[in-house]
Amino acid sequence: MIVYNVTCNVENPMANEWLEWMKTVHIPEVMATGCFVENKILKLHNPETDDEGINYAIQYTCDSIETLERYRSEFGPGLQAKTLEKYGNKVLAYRSVLEIIE
């Protein structure tokens, strides 16, 4: 199994609104692509940087690296553009790919 992890730093004043949008709009759109079998929203706790924004990790699980690559080529750019259009540089995202070993 493959985990597509999107870590986001969200400016404090808009964190609640962004999180609600993620739950009701963005994540359902990602899941509707059919590429992922589950998702999780995690909040990172780091007192040293909490005043610089709130950090979340959104994790999407898929069956194979090929499925992830299909998502990244067919769907990812459009969905990322929608997020960028809505939030601009108030949300910074870093993406990583992990493989579940056990």
VEXKOL-100232 format. One record per residue: x, y, z of N, C-alpha, C in turn. Coordinates in steps of 0.05 Angstrom, whole numbers, padded with zeros to 5 digits, always signed. Atoms other than C-alpha are relative to their C-alpha. Example, Ala and Ser with C-alpha at 12.3 -4.5 7.8 and 13.67 -1.06 7.14 Angstrom:
VEXKOL-100232
+00018_-00024_+00000_+00246_-00090_+00156_+00018_+00024_+00000 $
-00016_-00024_-00001_+00273_-00021_+00143_-00015_+00022_+00014 $
//
This chain:
VEXKOL-100232
+00017_-00024_+00000_+00000_+00000_+00000_+00018_+00025_+00000 $
-00014_-00025_+00003_+00022_+00071_-00015_-00016_+00022_+00014 $
+00012_-00023_-00013_+00008_+00133_+00027_+00010_+00025_-00013 $
-00006_-00026_+00012_+00006_+00200_-00008_-00006_+00020_+00022 $
+00002_-00018_-00023_+00019_+00250_+00048_+00003_+00029_-00009 $
-00001_-00029_+00007_+00003_+00324_+00039_+00001_+00015_+00026 $
-00003_-00016_-00025_+00030_+00366_+00097_-00005_+00029_-00007 $
+00007_-00027_+00006_-00001_+00435_+00099_+00004_+00018_+00024 $
-00002_-00021_-00021_+00017_+00497_+00139_-00021_+00020_-00007 $
+00023_-00017_+00005_-00045_+00539_+00146_+00002_+00024_+00019 $
+00000_-00024_-00018_-00046_+00611_+00172_-00021_-00002_+00021 $
+00018_+00003_-00023_-00079_+00613_+00240_-00028_+00011_-00004 $
+00027_-00011_+00002_-00137_+00660_+00224_-00019_-00016_-00017 $
+00018_+00014_+00019_-00164_+00615_+00169_+00000_-00030_+00004 $
-00003_+00029_-00003_-00148_+00546_+00197_-00026_-00015_+00002 $
+00026_+00014_-00003_-00219_+00528_+00218_-00016_-00001_-00026 $
+00014_-00001_+00025_-00249_+00550_+00152_+00013_-00018_-00020 $
-00014_+00018_+00018_-00195_+00513_+00112_-00006_-00029_+00007 $
+00005_+00028_-00008_-00205_+00449_+00152_-00028_-00008_-00008 $
+00027_+00007_+00008_-00280_+00451_+00140_-00002_-00004_-00030 $
+00000_+00003_+00029_-00269_+00462_+00066_+00014_-00026_-00009 $
-00014_+00025_+00007_-00220_+00404_+00064_-00019_-00024_+00005 $
+00018_+00022_-00007_-00271_+00358_+00098_-00024_-00002_-00018 $
+00025_+00000_+00015_-00331_+00379_+00057_+00003_+00002_-00031 $
-00004_-00005_+00029_-00302_+00397_-00012_+00024_-00015_-00011 $
-00024_+00010_+00013_-00230_+00379_-00027_+00004_-00030_+00003 $
-00004_+00028_-00004_-00222_+00311_+00005_-00021_-00017_-00014 $
+00019_+00015_+00016_-00288_+00286_-00024_+00006_+00000_-00030 $
-00007_+00000_+00028_-00265_+00309_-00093_+00024_-00018_-00006 $
-00023_+00018_+00004_-00198_+00272_-00085_-00010_-00029_+00001 $
+00009_+00028_-00002_-00234_+00209_-00062_-00018_-00008_-00023 $
+00017_+00006_+00023_-00283_+00214_-00120_+00016_-00008_-00025 $
-00016_+00009_+00023_-00225_+00202_-00168_+00002_-00030_-00002 $
-00002_+00029_-00001_-00227_+00129_-00147_+00028_-00011_+00003 $
-00028_+00009_-00003_-00152_+00127_-00137_+00007_-00008_+00028 $
-00008_+00006_-00028_-00152_+00122_-00061_-00022_-00016_+00014 $
+00018_+00017_-00015_-00183_+00073_-00013_-00008_+00011_+00027 $
+00007_-00013_-00025_-00181_+00115_+00050_+00016_+00026_+00003 $
-00015_-00024_-00006_-00158_+00181_+00079_-00002_+00006_+00029 $
-00001_-00008_-00028_-00139_+00211_+00146_+00009_+00029_+00001 $
-00009_-00027_-00005_-00131_+00281_+00172_+00014_+00000_+00027 $
-00016_-00001_-00025_-00077_+00291_+00225_+00009_+00028_+00005 $
-00010_-00026_-00008_-00058_+00353_+00263_+00027_-00004_+00013 $
-00027_+00002_-00011_+00016_+00362_+00278_+00001_+00019_+00024 $
-00004_-00017_-00024_+00033_+00388_+00347_+00029_+00006_+00003 $
-00027_-00009_-00003_+00096_+00429_+00350_+00000_+00028_+00012 $
+00002_-00027_-00014_+00096_+00485_+00402_+00020_+00020_-00011 $
-00020_-00019_+00009_+00159_+00515_+00372_-00009_+00016_-00025 $
+00008_-00013_+00025_+00124_+00532_+00306_-00030_+00006_-00002 $
+00029_-00005_+00001_+00050_+00537_+00325_-00008_+00029_-00005 $
+00007_-00028_+00005_+00052_+00612_+00322_+00005_+00008_-00029 $
-00005_-00005_+00028_+00074_+00607_+00249_-00022_-00012_-00017 $
+00022_+00013_+00014_+00010_+00571_+00230_-00005_-00027_+00011 $
+00007_+00027_-00009_-00024_+00505_+00242_+00007_-00020_-00022 $
-00008_+00020_+00019_+00003_+00443_+00209_-00018_-00025_+00001 $
+00016_+00024_+00003_-00039_+00386_+00183_+00014_-00019_-00020 $
-00008_+00020_+00020_-00022_+00321_+00147_-00025_-00014_-00010 $
+00022_+00014_+00013_-00074_+00294_+00099_+00012_-00024_-00013 $
-00012_+00024_+00010_-00059_+00222_+00083_-00021_-00015_-00016 $
+00017_+00015_+00018_-00090_+00185_+00024_+00014_-00027_-00005 $
-00011_+00026_+00004_-00079_+00110_+00017_-00010_-00012_-00027 $
+00008_+00014_+00025_-00078_+00074_-00050_+00014_-00027_-00002 $
-00010_+00027_+00002_-00062_+00004_-00074_+00027_-00002_-00012 $
-00026_+00003_+00014_-00001_+00018_-00117_+00012_+00027_-00008 $
-00014_-00024_+00009_+00050_+00069_-00140_-00011_+00008_-00028 $
+00011_-00007_+00027_+00019_+00064_-00210_-00027_+00015_+00003 $
+00025_-00015_-00005_-00049_+00086_-00182_+00006_+00028_+00009 $
-00007_-00027_-00009_-00016_+00144_-00147_+00010_+00017_-00023 $
-00010_-00014_+00023_+00020_+00164_-00211_-00023_+00008_-00018 $
+00023_-00007_+00016_-00046_+00162_-00248_-00015_+00024_+00013 $
+00012_-00023_-00014_-00076_+00208_-00195_+00016_+00026_-00005 $
-00017_-00023_+00003_-00017_+00255_-00199_+00001_+00012_-00028 $
-00001_-00011_+00027_-00019_+00261_-00274_-00028_+00008_-00010 $
+00027_-00006_+00010_-00095_+00260_-00287_-00016_+00019_+00017 $
+00018_-00015_-00018_-00126_+00293_-00226_+00014_+00021_+00017 $
-00014_-00017_-00019_-00074_+00324_-00180_+00003_+00029_-00009 $
-00004_-00027_+00008_-00057_+00386_-00221_-00025_+00018_+00002 $
+00025_-00015_-00001_-00129_+00408_-00227_-00010_+00006_+00028 $
+00009_-00003_-00028_-00146_+00396_-00154_+00019_+00019_+00015 $
-00019_-00019_-00012_-00083_+00432_-00132_-00004_+00028_-00009 $
+00006_-00027_+00010_-00100_+00491_-00176_-00024_+00012_+00013 $
+00024_-00010_-00014_-00168_+00497_-00144_+00007_+00010_+00029 $
-00008_-00007_-00027_-00136_+00499_-00075_+00017_+00026_-00001 $
-00017_-00024_+00002_-00084_+00550_-00097_-00017_+00025_-00007 $
+00018_-00023_+00007_-00139_+00594_-00128_-00015_+00009_+00025 $
+00016_-00007_-00023_-00179_+00592_-00064_+00016_+00012_+00023 $
-00016_-00008_-00023_-00123_+00601_-00013_+00026_+00013_-00005 $
-00026_-00014_+00006_-00062_+00627_-00049_+00022_-00010_+00017 $
-00023_+00008_-00017_+00000_+00628_-00006_-00007_+00000_+00030 $
+00008_+00002_-00028_-00040_+00626_+00059_+00000_-00029_+00009 $
-00003_+00028_-00006_-00034_+00550_+00055_+00024_-00010_-00016 $
-00024_+00011_+00014_+00034_+00519_+00039_-00001_-00030_+00003 $
+00002_+00029_+00000_+00035_+00446_+00020_+00026_-00013_-00008 $
-00023_+00017_+00006_+00090_+00394_+00019_-00009_-00028_-00004 $
+00010_+00027_+00005_+00077_+00326_-00012_+00023_-00020_+00002 $
-00019_+00022_-00001_+00112_+00260_+00002_-00015_-00026_-00005 $
+00011_+00026_+00006_+00101_+00188_-00016_+00013_-00020_+00019 $
-00010_+00020_-00019_+00107_+00132_+00035_-00011_-00028_-00008 $
+00009_+00027_+00005_+00103_+00057_+00027_-00005_-00014_+00027 $
+00006_+00015_-00024_+00069_+00015_+00081_+00014_-00027_-00002 $
-00016_+00025_+00001_+00116_-00042_+00097_-00015_-00022_+00015 $
+00015_+00020_-00016_+00075_-00078_+00151_-00027_+00011_+00008 $
//
